[in-house]
C-alpha cells in the first residue's frame, strides 16, 4: 500500500475546498448531484450521480447510473467490473451521506451478482452504514434495476482524518 492517500476527497493544496457534490441543474440528471472535480476512472465507467431520499443531514442517499454500450460484457449485459465500480462509488456516498464526511479508501469489498443488468436502464444503489468506528466504516447495499436486485455489496472503508 502506498504512503499516499489516493483519496478522491483529499483537497488539492492549491484549492483546498474544490472537492464537493455539485447539483445538476439541467438534463436527464437534473435534481441529482455529481462529484466534481471528477474521479477520472469513475467518470470513464459512469458517470455516477447521487441525491438524498428525504430531508435533513441524515437522509438516506440513492446513487444512480445509466450504463451504456461501453459498459457491456461479451454477452451484451453490463460488465461486472462496471457494477463493482458503481458499488464502490455508492459505498462512499452511503457511508458519508450528502455531507461527504467519509474520507478514506476501500479496505475490503464483497459483491454477489444477483442478476444481469442491461445497458440503457437506470441502476440505483441504496444501503446503510452497519457500523461506524473511529477509523473504519462498515457499509452494505444493493444495486437494483427498477426494483430487481442486480448486485449486493458489503464493504469496509478505512477513514482518514481530514486535513
MARKOLNU-843584 format. One line per field, with one value per atom (N, C-alpha, C): residue number from 1; atom name; z, x negated, y negated. Coordinates in pm, 1 decimal. Example, Ala and Ser with C-alpha at 12.3 -4.5 7.8 and 13.67 -1.06 7.14 Angstrom:
// residues 2
k = 1:1:1:2:2:2
a = N:CA:C:N:CA:C
zz = 780.0:780.0:780.0:708.0:714.0:787.0
xx = -1319.0:-1230.0:-1320.0:-1285.0:-1367.0:-1290.0
yy = 569.0:450.0:330.0:225.0:106.0:-3.0
END
This chain:
// residues 163
k = 1:1:1:2:2:2:3:3:3:4:4:4:5:5:5:6:6:6:7:7:7:8:8:8:9:9:9:10:10:10:11:11:11:12:12:12:13:13:13:14:14:14:15:15:15:16:16:16:17:17:17:18:18:18:19:19:19:20:20:20:21:21:21:22:22:22:23:23:23:24:24:24:25:25:25:26:26:26:27:27:27:28:28:28:29:29:29:30:30:30:31:31:31:32:32:32:33:33:33:34:34:34:35:35:35:36:36:36:37:37:37:38:38:38:39:39:39:40:40:40:41:41:41:42:42:42:43:43:43:44:44:44:45:45:45:46:46:46:47:47:47:48:48:48:49:49:49:50:50:50:51:51:51:52:52:52:53:53:53:54:54:54:55:55:55:56:56:56:57:57:57:58:58:58:59:59:59:60:60:60:61:61:61:62:62:62:63:63:63:64:64:64:65:65:65:66:66:66:67:67:67:68:68:68:69:69:69:70:70:70:71:71:71:72:72:72:73:73:73:74:74:74:75:75:75:76:76:76:77:77:77:78:78:78:79:79:79:80:80:80:81:81:81:82:82:82:83:83:83:84:84:84:85:85:85:86:86:86:87:87:87:88:88:88:89:89:89:90:90:90:91:91:91:92:92:92:93:93:93:94:94:94:95:95:95:96:96:96:97:97:97:98:98:98:99:99:99:100:100:100:101:101:101:102:102:102:103:103:103:104:104:104:105:105:105:106:106:106:107:107:107:108:108:108:109:109:109:110:110:110:111:111:111:112:112:112:113:113:113:114:114:114:115:115:115:116:116:116:117:117:117:118:118:118:119:119:119:120:120:120:121:121:121:122:122:122:123:123:123:124:124:124:125:125:125:126:126:126:127:127:127:128:128:128:129:129:129:130:130:130:131:131:131:132:132:132:133:133:133:134:134:134:135:135:135:136:136:136:137:137:137:138:138:138:139:139:139:140:140:140:141:141:141:142:142:142:143:143:143:144:144:144:145:145:145:146:146:146:147:147:147:148:148:148:149:149:149:150:150:150:151:151:151:152:152:152:153:153:153:154:154:154:155:155:155:156:156:156:157:157:157:158:158:158:159:159:159:160:160:160:161:161:161:162:162:162:163:163:163
a = N:CA:C:N:CA:C:N:CA:C:N:CA:C:N:CA:C:N:CA:C:N:CA:C:N:CA:C:N:CA:C:N:CA:C:N:CA:C:N:CA:C:N:CA:C:N:CA:C:N:CA:C:N:CA:C:N:CA:C:N:CA:C:N:CA:C:N:CA:C:N:CA:C:N:CA:C:N:CA:C:N:CA:C:N:CA:C:N:CA:C:N:CA:C:N:CA:C:N:CA:C:N:CA:C:N:CA:C:N:CA:C:N:CA:C:N:CA:C:N:CA:C:N:CA:C:N:CA:C:N:CA:C:N:CA:C:N:CA:C:N:CA:C:N:CA:C:N:CA:C:N:CA:C:N:CA:C:N:CA:C:N:CA:C:N:CA:C:N:CA:C:N:CA:C:N:CA:C:N:CA:C:N:CA:C:N:CA:C:N:CA:C:N:CA:C:N:CA:C:N:CA:C:N:CA:C:N:CA:C:N:CA:C:N:CA:C:N:CA:C:N:CA:C:N:CA:C:N:CA:C:N:CA:C:N:CA:C:N:CA:C:N:CA:C:N:CA:C:N:CA:C:N:CA:C:N:CA:C:N:CA:C:N:CA:C:N:CA:C:N:CA:C:N:CA:C:N:CA:C:N:CA:C:N:CA:C:N:CA:C:N:CA:C:N:CA:C:N:CA:C:N:CA:C:N:CA:C:N:CA:C:N:CA:C:N:CA:C:N:CA:C:N:CA:C:N:CA:C:N:CA:C:N:CA:C:N:CA:C:N:CA:C:N:CA:C:N:CA:C:N:CA:C:N:CA:C:N:CA:C:N:CA:C:N:CA:C:N:CA:C:N:CA:C:N:CA:C:N:CA:C:N:CA:C:N:CA:C:N:CA:C:N:CA:C:N:CA:C:N:CA:C:N:CA:C:N:CA:C:N:CA:C:N:CA:C:N:CA:C:N:CA:C:N:CA:C:N:CA:C:N:CA:C:N:CA:C:N:CA:C:N:CA:C:N:CA:C:N:CA:C:N:CA:C:N:CA:C:N:CA:C:N:CA:C:N:CA:C:N:CA:C:N:CA:C:N:CA:C:N:CA:C:N:CA:C:N:CA:C:N:CA:C:N:CA:C:N:CA:C:N:CA:C:N:CA:C:N:CA:C:N:CA:C:N:CA:C:N:CA:C:N:CA:C:N:CA:C:N:CA:C:N:CA:C:N:CA:C:N:CA:C:N:CA:C:N:CA:C:N:CA:C:N:CA:C:N:CA:C:N:CA:C:N:CA:C:N:CA:C
zz = 0.0:0.0:0.0:-79.1:-91.5:31.8:55.0:165.2:127.8:0.6:-45.3:-27.2:5.5:44.8:-70.9:-192.9:-306.6:-280.7:-197.7:-153.8:-247.7:-316.8:-409.2:-335.3:-204.3:-127.0:-68.9:-82.9:-29.8:-118.7:-57.7:-135.1:-189.8:-306.8:-366.1:-283.6:-254.4:-170.6:-229.6:-362.5:-426.7:-413.9:-405.4:-394.5:-288.9:-160.3:-53.5:-47.2:-102.0:-92.4:-227.5:-319.3:-453.9:-464.1:-382.3:-394.1:-327.3:-404.4:-343.3:-441.7:-386.4:-468.6:-522.6:-652.1:-714.5:-774.0:-754.9:-809.9:-962.5:-1023.7:-1169.4:-1192.1:-1275.2:-1290.7:-1421.7:-1508.9:-1635.3:-1688.0:-1786.2:-1848.6:-1771.9:-1812.7:-1756.1:-1607.2:-1558.9:-1419.2:-1332.9:-1381.8:-1304.2:-1170.2:-1062.4:-928.6:-858.1:-930.5:-873.7:-846.3:-785.8:-758.2:-823.2:-864.4:-930.3:-856.9:-837.9:-768.7:-861.9:-819.7:-902.0:-815.5:-867.1:-996.2:-995.6:-1111.2:-1125.4:-1083.6:-1043.2:-1033.0:-1174.3:-1241.0:-1383.3:-1414.6:-1330.2:-1357.0:-1341.4:-1232.7:-1214.3:-1328.0:-1373.4:-1483.0:-1612.4:-1633.4:-1752.6:-1749.4:-1635.5:-1622.5:-1619.8:-1548.4:-1530.4:-1642.9:-1605.4:-1476.2:-1376.2:-1248.4:-1139.3:-1073.0:-1015.0:-950.8:-818.0:-734.0:-608.7:-572.3:-482.3:-427.9:-297.0:-211.4:-85.7:-110.9:-30.3:-31.6:98.9:99.4:220.3:249.3:370.1:410.0:533.6:543.8:661.9:638.2:727.4:708.8:718.0:779.9:792.1:693.9:594.1:494.2:418.2:390.3:311.2:171.5:111.4:-20.8:-121.0:-239.1:-350.7:-456.9:-516.8:-623.2:-754.1:-864.2:-994.6:-1100.8:-1197.9:-1306.5:-1421.7:-1540.3:-1659.9:-1746.9:-1738.5:-1819.1:-1967.3:-2048.4:-2193.3:-2261.6:-2391.4:-2469.2:-2421.3:-2374.1:-2329.3:-2205.3:-2134.7:-2012.3:-2035.7:-2161.9:-2191.9:-2179.2:-2136.7:-2140.7:-2272.0:-2289.9:-2413.5:-2439.9:-2335.3:-2351.3:-2373.8:-2375.0:-2400.3:-2276.2:-2159.2:-2034.0:-1975.3:-1866.3:-1801.6:-1737.2:-1764.9:-1713.7:-1560.9:-1497.2:-1351.4:-1294.5:-1366.0:-1319.1:-1313.4:-1408.2:-1406.4:-1286.3:-1257.5:-1141.1:-1011.3:-1004.5:-883.7:-865.2:-974.4:-965.6:-915.7:-965.6:-917.9:-769.6:-727.5:-585.7:-499.8:-547.7:-472.8:-456.4:-562.2:-553.8:-450.7:-461.4:-374.8:-228.3:-199.1:-58.3:9.6:-61.5:-1.7:13.0:-83.6:-72.7:38.6:49.6:157.4:291.9:296.6:420.7:472.9:383.6:426.3:408.5:329.1:303.1:217.6:204.9:120.7:179.3:303.7:364.9:325.8:256.4:213.0:327.5:441.4:560.5:574.8:485.3:493.8:393.2:445.0:363.4:385.9:281.3:300.5:177.0:200.2:91.8:124.3:22.0:39.4:88.0:204.0:256.7:201.6:207.8:154.8:87.6:-11.0:-71.0:-119.6:-78.5:-122.7:-208.0:-318.8:-409.7:-446.9:-453.2:-500.9:-619.3:-732.7:-852.7:-844.3:-846.8:-827.5:-956.4:-1057.8:-1185.3:-1285.2:-1410.6:-1516.1:-1524.7:-1556.1:-1579.2:-1726.3:-1782.0:-1924.0:-1942.4:-2041.0:-2070.4:-2107.4:-2072.9:-2107.7:-2001.9:-1897.6:-1790.1:-1665.4:-1594.6:-1471.2:-1365.4:-1311.1:-1195.8:-1075.4:-963.0:-840.4:-731.7:-643.4:-529.4:-401.9:-306.5:-174.6:-71.5:48.5:151.6:286.4:373.4:509.6:568.0:666.1:745.8:853.3:854.8:954.0:1086.9:1076.4:1196.1:1152.0:1229.8:1202.2:1328.2:1320.4:1432.0:1404.5:1482.8:1467.2:1336.2:1290.3:1168.1:1061.7:1093.2:996.4:990.3:867.5:845.4:768.3:815.5:751.2:680.5:552.8:469.9:394.7:373.4:285.2:199.0:82.6:-6.4:-117.9:-198.8:-312.9:-433.3:-547.4:-674.0:-739.1:-785.0:-848.4:-980.4:-1057.7:-1189.0:-1178.7:-1146.1:-1131.1:-1033.1:-920.2:-817.3:-826.6:-933.5:-948.7:-905.0:-798.8:-745.6:-845.1:-861.9:-956.9:-884.6:-779.6:-708.3:-562.6:-472.8:-330.1:-296.9:-210.9:-174.8:-27.5:28.7:163.3:159.4:239.4:230.9:359.5:375.4:483.6:424.3:484.0:443.7:555.4:520.5:614.9:609.5:718.5:724.0:752.4:678.8:702.7:769.4:853.2:914.2:810.2:804.7:710.5:751.3:648.7:679.1:651.7
xx = -84.7:0.0:-89.5:-58.1:-134.6:-119.9:-221.3:-209.3:-120.5:-82.7:6.1:150.3:237.3:373.1:464.4:435.8:521.7:667.5:691.2:826.0:888.4:992.8:1057.2:1119.9:1132.6:1190.2:1083.9:955.6:850.0:834.9:839.6:833.1:693.4:686.2:561.5:513.5:383.2:330.6:357.6:359.9:383.8:529.0:621.2:764.0:826.1:811.2:849.8:997.6:1086.5:1229.2:1290.6:1210.0:1260.2:1346.7:1325.7:1394.3:1530.4:1635.7:1768.6:1872.7:1987.7:2101.4:2163.5:2185.8:2245.5:2380.3:2481.5:2613.5:2613.4:2683.7:2704.1:2830.5:2822.0:2933.6:3010.1:2962.6:3034.6:3008.7:3087.8:3070.3:3136.3:3104.6:3167.8:3139.6:3029.5:2991.1:3024.3:3107.8:3148.2:3206.1:3162.1:3207.5:3113.8:3019.1:2918.8:2792.9:2692.8:2564.2:2453.5:2347.8:2233.4:2107.1:2014.5:1890.1:1796.5:1747.6:1656.2:1546.6:1424.6:1384.5:1394.2:1403.1:1434.6:1319.3:1354.8:1261.0:1258.6:1145.9:1141.4:1182.9:1147.4:1188.4:1339.2:1394.7:1539.8:1612.7:1559.9:1624.2:1617.6:1507.8:1493.6:1595.3:1610.2:1705.5:1847.6:1871.6:2005.1:2042.9:2083.8:2073.5:2178.6:2150.4:2237.5:2293.0:2412.2:2480.6:2539.8:2577.4:2645.0:2741.5:2833.7:2925.4:2982.1:3024.6:3085.1:3226.1:3265.1:3403.5:3467.0:3514.5:3571.5:3507.2:3533.3:3486.7:3398.9:3299.7:3214.8:3079.8:2985.0:2848.1:2832.6:2926.2:2917.4:3007.8:3058.7:3144.9:3063.7:3121.8:3050.8:3018.2:2916.4:2871.0:2903.2:2948.8:2963.4:2862.5:2796.9:2699.8:2756.5:2724.2:2776.9:2669.1:2695.8:2601.9:2682.5:2663.9:2723.9:2609.9:2582.5:2474.6:2508.1:2404.5:2426.8:2342.8:2328.5:2261.5:2119.0:2046.6:1908.5:1900.8:2012.6:2016.5:2055.4:2074.3:2118.7:2006.1:2044.8:1952.5:1974.2:1906.1:1917.9:2057.8:2139.1:2275.5:2378.1:2332.1:2422.7:2484.0:2459.4:2508.8:2403.4:2437.7:2342.4:2232.0:2109.1:1991.6:1989.3:1950.8:1942.5:1848.7:1741.3:1648.5:1713.0:1802.2:1874.2:1968.7:2035.1:2124.3:2045.4:1928.3:1846.8:1790.6:1757.2:1710.5:1822.8:1944.4:2059.7:2083.3:2069.9:2086.7:1982.6:1859.8:1753.8:1785.4:1832.7:1877.3:1990.2:2089.0:2206.8:2170.7:2074.7:2043.7:1992.3:1918.4:1873.2:1987.7:2078.1:2192.4:2286.5:2308.2:2392.0:2322.4:2193.0:2116.5:2105.9:2102.1:2084.9:2205.7:2301.3:2418.8:2385.5:2479.2:2461.7:2358.4:2321.3:2219.2:2078.3:2067.3:1938.7:1838.3:1882.5:1799.1:1706.5:1710.0:1619.5:1507.0:1387.1:1268.7:1178.8:1147.7:1064.5:1053.3:1024.5:1008.7:1088.8:1122.8:1190.8:1089.3:1116.1:1027.8:1067.6:1196.8:1248.4:1381.7:1414.9:1547.4:1585.5:1702.9:1757.4:1879.4:1890.5:2003.3:2063.6:2194.8:2266.9:2351.5:2329.4:2406.9:2539.0:2648.5:2781.2:2861.1:2823.7:2894.9:2822.9:2853.0:2789.9:2854.7:2771.1:2820.7:2802.5:2898.5:2893.4:2850.9:2763.4:2727.1:2851.1:2846.1:2955.3:3062.8:3057.8:3157.7:3096.2:3175.3:3128.8:3102.6:2982.4:2947.4:2939.1:2992.7:2982.9:2917.1:2847.4:2782.6:2831.1:2869.2:2911.8:2846.7:2833.6:2772.4:2776.2:2690.4:2687.4:2548.0:2520.7:2399.4:2432.8:2359.5:2381.3:2318.0:2198.6:2129.1:2022.6:2004.9:1900.9:1818.0:1691.4:1599.2:1512.6:1410.1:1321.8:1244.6:1204.1:1124.3:1179.3:1283.0:1338.9:1491.4:1544.4:1688.6:1731.4:1835.7:1888.9:2019.1:2027.9:2142.8:2192.3:2323.3:2378.4:2486.3:2509.1:2608.6:2649.1:2741.9:2797.2:2802.1:2763.7:2785.7:2904.5:3000.4:3117.6:3150.1:3229.4:3277.5:3429.6:3487.0:3633.0:3691.2:3623.3:3673.4:3623.2:3553.8:3497.2:3350.7:3317.4:3182.0:3081.4:2970.2:2865.7:2736.7:2701.4:2575.9:2593.5:2548.9:2542.3:2395.7:2370.1:2231.8:2221.2:2106.1:2071.2:1924.2:1888.3:1751.7:1711.0:1579.9:1525.2:1441.7:1456.7:1381.0:1282.3:1156.7:1056.7:1065.6:1109.6:1132.2:999.8:979.2:864.7:913.1:829.3:864.0:850.2:947.9:946.6:839.5:770.9:674.5:536.1
yy = 117.2:0.0:-123.8:-219.5:-342.6:-429.5:-513.0:-609.2:-726.6:-736.7:-843.1:-798.9:-892.6:-856.6:-819.6:-852.9:-818.6:-852.9:-950.2:-982.6:-1083.9:-1044.2:-1137.1:-1254.4:-1242.2:-1350.5:-1443.2:-1407.9:-1493.5:-1615.1:-1731.1:-1855.1:-1879.4:-1938.0:-1983.3:-2102.4:-2107.9:-2214.6:-2353.5:-2362.6:-2492.2:-2536.5:-2443.0:-2474.0:-2382.9:-2417.4:-2325.7:-2289.1:-2369.4:-2338.1:-2301.5:-2252.6:-2227.8:-2102.1:-2001.6:-1874.0:-1881.1:-1856.3:-1855.2:-1803.2:-1771.2:-1733.9:-1862.0:-1864.9:-1983.2:-1943.1:-2026.1:-1993.2:-1999.0:-1904.2:-1905.5:-1987.6:-2089.7:-2183.6:-2169.0:-2080.5:-2059.6:-1919.5:-1880.4:-1749.7:-1636.6:-1514.3:-1394.8:-1376.3:-1429.1:-1411.5:-1534.0:-1622.8:-1740.3:-1694.2:-1759.7:-1721.8:-1625.7:-1569.2:-1479.9:-1562.3:-1499.4:-1563.6:-1481.9:-1553.1:-1491.2:-1534.0:-1440.8:-1469.8:-1545.3:-1661.6:-1740.3:-1798.6:-1812.1:-1758.9:-1606.5:-1550.8:-1409.3:-1319.2:-1199.1:-1087.9:-1030.3:-1036.1:-1003.8:-859.9:-765.3:-627.3:-612.4:-668.2:-660.8:-730.8:-842.2:-915.3:-834.6:-763.3:-678.3:-564.1:-500.8:-389.6:-443.4:-552.5:-611.0:-704.8:-823.1:-889.6:-841.6:-868.2:-830.5:-956.3:-942.0:-1054.1:-1007.7:-1103.5:-1069.8:-1181.8:-1150.3:-1251.0:-1198.3:-1290.1:-1245.2:-1192.7:-1095.8:-1046.7:-1092.0:-1212.8:-1269.6:-1403.4:-1452.4:-1584.8:-1570.5:-1656.1:-1660.1:-1597.4:-1624.2:-1577.5:-1425.4:-1357.4:-1211.9:-1136.8:-1208.4:-1143.0:-1038.5:-923.8:-823.7:-876.7:-820.2:-861.4:-750.5:-789.3:-695.9:-738.6:-641.2:-667.0:-615.8:-682.6:-645.3:-633.1:-545.5:-517.2:-459.3:-512.9:-453.6:-400.7:-270.3:-214.3:-220.9:-233.5:-237.2:-128.7:-138.8:-33.7:-6.5:-109.3:-88.7:0.8:17.3:96.9:242.6:284.1:420.7:522.5:641.9:755.2:830.0:941.3:1018.7:1071.3:1084.5:1134.0:1023.9:898.1:786.7:724.2:782.7:726.1:632.5:564.6:475.1:559.1:521.2:592.1:585.1:694.7:698.7:594.0:562.6:459.9:322.2:293.8:166.2:161.1:272.6:278.6:262.2:325.4:315.9:174.3:107.0:-31.0:-121.2:-99.9:-175.1:-146.7:-21.5:13.9:-57.2:-67.4:-134.5:-283.9:-346.3:-486.6:-497.4:-408.8:-415.0:-395.2:-309.6:-284.9:-411.0:-495.9:-621.3:-721.0:-723.2:-814.9:-768.8:-639.6:-584.9:-607.0:-582.5:-594.1:-735.1:-833.2:-971.1:-1057.7:-1012.8:-1093.9:-1214.2:-1302.7:-1420.8:-1517.0:-1496.7:-1581.4:-1537.3:-1423.5:-1366.2:-1362.8:-1312.4:-1315.5:-1195.2:-1099.8:-986.6:-1007.5:-1024.3:-1043.2:-923.3:-848.4:-731.8:-646.2:-519.2:-421.9:-296.4:-222.4:-94.8:8.2:68.8:174.3:310.8:339.5:466.1:438.2:520.4:511.0:650.0:694.3:821.9:794.6:866.7:847.5:981.7:984.5:1102.0:1058.4:1120.9:1089.6:1164.4:1090.4:1148.4:1159.9:1084.3:1086.6:999.1:1019.1:939.8:802.0:702.7:566.7:534.5:461.7:427.7:282.4:257.1:118.3:36.7:-91.4:-182.0:-194.7:-113.1:-119.5:-180.9:-262.7:-323.9:-217.7:-219.7:-136.7:-228.9:-184.3:-262.6:-178.7:-247.4:-182.1:-249.4:-166.6:-213.1:-123.2:-174.3:-91.6:-157.8:-107.5:-157.8:-141.7:-225.5:-210.5:-108.2:1.9:106.5:65.9:7.0:-41.4:-140.2:-245.0:-343.0:-362.9:-325.2:-345.9:-467.4:-482.5:-596.5:-596.1:-477.2:-472.7:-378.5:-302.7:-207.6:-223.7:-223.8:-232.9:-107.7:-40.8:79.0:41.3:73.4:35.1:157.8:164.3:268.1:205.3:266.6:210.1:304.0:255.3:329.7:236.9:288.5:219.8:288.3:205.6:265.3:196.8:266.5:222.2:220.9:104.0:88.2:189.8:207.7:297.4:439.7:473.9:609.0:603.8:678.0:675.1:731.7:658.8:695.7:732.5:656.9:679.8:642.7:730.7:699.3:674.9:575.8:548.8:513.8:543.7:500.5:463.0:364.3:313.6:244.9:229.4:150.5:37.7:-78.8:-196.4:-229.5:-247.8:-297.8:-449.2:-507.7:-652.0:-724.1:-834.8:-922.3:-1048.1:-1103.5:-1232.3:-1340.5:-1429.0:-1540.2:-1640.1:-1688.5:-1792.5:-1757.6
END
